[in-house]
Amino acid sequence: MTGSGTERTPLLIVDGANVVGSVPDGWWRDRRGAAERLRDRLARRGAGEEIVLVVEGAARGVESVPGVRVDPAPGSGDDRIVELVAALEGRPCVVVTADRELRARVRAYGAGCAGPRTVRPAD
């Protein structure tokens, strides 16, 4: 593949709502705070990949930090993730979600999929 280094760097797209909701730790009392904790956990990965955290609803105000770009979905987080994957044009990508329908949608564009425990082990 040709292009800039960014185009070759693997992209990890995280379905924020799905991953946050995968552990019943009281996230529903503070959705924004739960998304911020996930963002911070992702920022500590340091795995040589570009990370995009897609948030929706009450988590839309979460800011990006070094190592994690937060992408606030204007509507459905799933639809935004599909848009991001569709625009990659062959760039390596993994979508982190347990949502079966979303997995099928992004696989149609060549993305790989991983479950929430990839980025958020059960605490």
N, C-alpha and C positions, 0 to 999 in steps of 0.2 A: 504494500500500500504506500502511496506517496502522499506528501503533504507535510504540514507542520507537526511538531512533536505532540501538540495537543490532540490532533486527529488520531494519533496512534496510541495515546494514553488510554487505558481502559476507563470507561465511564460506568460509575455505579449510581443508579437512580433508585432512591429509596422512597417507597410509598409511606410517607410519614404517618398518616392516619392508621394504616393497617399495621405497621410495625409497633406504634405506640399502643394500639389496642390489643396486641398479642400477649401482653402481660397484665393481669388484673391487679395493678398496684395503686389504684385510685386515680389514674390519669384523667378520668371523667370529671373530677373536681377542679382540675386546672389543665385544660387542654393545651394552652399556650406554654405553660411551664413544662409539661410533658414533652412537647415538641422541642423546646430549648434543651432539655436534658438529653434527648436523642441526638440533636445536632452536636452537642458538646462531646458525646460519646463517639460520634462519627469523626469528629475533628481529631480525636486522639488516635485514630486508626493508623495514620501515617503509612499507608500501604502502597504508595506510589500510584494511586489512581485518582481520577477526578471524581468528586462526590457531589451529587445534586440531591437535595432533600426537598421533595414536593409536599407542600402543606396546603391545607384547605380550611375553611370555616374559621373557628376561633384562633387557629394557629397562624393565620395569614400575616400577622404582624411580626413574626419571628425574623430576626435579621440574619444575614449571612455572616460567617466568621472565616478566618483563614483556614482553608482546607475543606470547607463545605459551603457550597452555594445553595441558598434557600430560594426555591422557586414557588411563589404563592400562586396556586391555581385560581384563575378567575371564576371558575365554576367547579366542575368535578375534578378531583385530583387524578382519578383514573384517566379521564380524557386528556388531561395535561401530560401525564406520563406517556401516553400513546403518541401525542404530538411530538414530544421530545425524541422518542425513539424513532419515529418515522423520519425525522429530519437528520438523522445520523449518517445516512448514506454509507452503510457498511462499517462504520466505526465499531470496535468491540464494545459491548454494553451488557451489563447485567442489571436486571430490575429486581429489587428486593421487595417481595410481597407474598402473602399467602392467598391472595384473591385469585381463584382459578380462572375466572372470566378475564381478568386483567392479564394474567399469564398467557392465555391463549391469544389475546389481542397483540401483545408485544412480541410474542414468538413469531407471529405472522410477518414481522419486520426484521426477523433475525436476531432478536435479543435473547440472551440467556436469562434464566430466572433462578432466584435463590430465596429461601424462606427467611422469615424475620430473625430467627436465631443466628443467622449469619452475622448480623450486626447488633443484635440485642439478645444475648443469652438470657434464659429465665433466671431472674435474680433470686 
